[in-house]
Protein backbone atom coordinates (compact mmCIF):
# COMPACT_ATOMS: atom_id res chain seq x y z
CA UNK A 1 0.00 0.00 0.00
CA UNK A 2 1.15 3.52 -0.76
CA UNK A 3 -0.18 6.47 1.24
CA UNK A 4 0.63 10.13 0.80
CA UNK A 5 -0.92 13.53 0.23
CA UNK A 6 -0.81 15.72 -2.86
CA UNK A 7 0.61 19.18 -3.48
CA UNK A 8 0.22 21.60 -6.39
CA UNK A 9 3.92 22.39 -6.70
CA UNK A 10 7.36 21.57 -5.31
CA UNK A 11 6.88 24.19 -2.57
CA UNK A 12 4.03 22.12 -1.10
CA UNK A 13 1.07 24.35 -1.97
CA UNK A 14 -2.36 22.92 -1.24
CA UNK A 15 -4.60 21.73 -4.07
CA UNK A 16 -7.80 23.53 -4.98
CA UNK A 17 -11.14 21.92 -5.77
CA UNK A 18 -10.64 22.11 -9.55
CA UNK A 19 -7.49 19.97 -9.51
CA UNK A 20 -7.66 16.21 -9.87
CA UNK A 21 -4.34 14.67 -8.84
CA UNK A 22 -3.74 11.10 -9.97
CA UNK A 23 -0.89 8.73 -10.57
CA UNK A 24 0.20 5.18 -11.29
CA UNK A 25 2.48 2.66 -9.68
CA UNK A 26 5.36 1.63 -11.89
CA UNK A 27 7.57 -1.45 -11.83
CA UNK A 28 11.03 -0.70 -13.21
CA UNK A 29 9.72 2.42 -14.98
CA UNK A 30 6.70 0.80 -16.66
CA UNK A 31 3.12 1.43 -15.51
CA UNK A 32 1.77 -1.58 -13.63
CA UNK A 33 -1.68 -2.43 -15.11
CA UNK A 34 -4.65 -1.46 -12.97
CA UNK A 35 -2.71 0.62 -10.43
CA UNK A 36 -4.01 4.12 -11.17
CA UNK A 37 -5.03 6.04 -8.05
CA UNK A 38 -6.75 9.39 -7.57
CA UNK A 39 -6.74 12.17 -4.98
CA UNK A 40 -9.86 12.49 -2.86
CA UNK A 41 -11.25 16.05 -2.91
CA UNK A 42 -12.11 17.21 0.61
CA UNK A 43 -12.45 21.00 0.40
CA UNK A 44 -11.54 23.97 -1.73
CA UNK A 45 -7.95 24.16 -0.43
CA UNK A 46 -6.48 20.96 0.93
CA UNK A 47 -3.67 18.46 0.56
CA UNK A 48 -5.66 15.60 -0.98
CA UNK A 49 -5.09 12.07 0.38
CA UNK A 50 -3.56 9.60 -2.09
CA UNK A 51 -3.98 5.89 -1.49
CA UNK A 52 -2.93 3.00 -3.73
CA UNK A 53 -3.74 -0.47 -2.41
CA UNK A 54 -2.71 -3.11 -4.94
CA UNK A 55 -1.11 -6.53 -5.15
CA UNK A 56 2.05 -6.46 -7.24
CA UNK A 57 4.02 -9.51 -8.32
CA UNK A 58 7.72 -8.66 -8.34
CA UNK A 59 10.90 -10.55 -9.03
CA UNK A 60 14.18 -10.05 -7.17
CA UNK A 61 15.68 -6.64 -7.86
CA UNK A 62 12.56 -4.98 -9.26
CA UNK A 63 11.72 -1.50 -7.99
CA UNK A 64 8.30 0.07 -7.43
CA UNK A 65 7.89 3.77 -8.11
CA UNK A 66 4.99 6.20 -7.70
CA UNK A 67 4.50 8.38 -10.78
CA UNK A 68 2.21 11.40 -10.44
CA UNK A 69 0.60 12.64 -13.66
CA UNK A 70 0.55 16.42 -13.13
CA UNK A 71 0.79 17.07 -9.38
CA UNK A 72 3.31 16.29 -6.65
CA UNK A 73 3.52 14.13 -3.53
CA UNK A 74 3.86 16.26 -0.42
CA UNK A 75 6.50 15.80 2.26
CA UNK A 76 7.66 18.16 4.98
CA UNK A 77 10.83 18.86 6.94
CA UNK A 78 9.61 17.22 10.16
CA UNK A 79 8.50 14.00 8.37
CA UNK A 80 4.93 14.13 9.75
CA UNK A 81 3.34 13.93 6.32
CA UNK A 82 5.89 11.97 4.31
CA UNK A 83 4.67 9.32 1.85
CA UNK A 84 4.75 5.72 3.07
CA UNK A 85 5.07 2.32 1.41
CA UNK A 86 4.07 -0.77 3.36
CA UNK A 87 3.36 -4.35 2.48
CA UNK A 88 4.32 -8.00 2.76
CA UNK A 89 6.76 -10.17 0.90
CA UNK A 90 5.29 -13.57 0.06
CA UNK A 91 7.27 -16.29 -1.53
Order of alpha helices (4+ residues) and beta strands (2+ residues): beta-beta-beta-beta-beta-beta-beta-beta-beta-beta
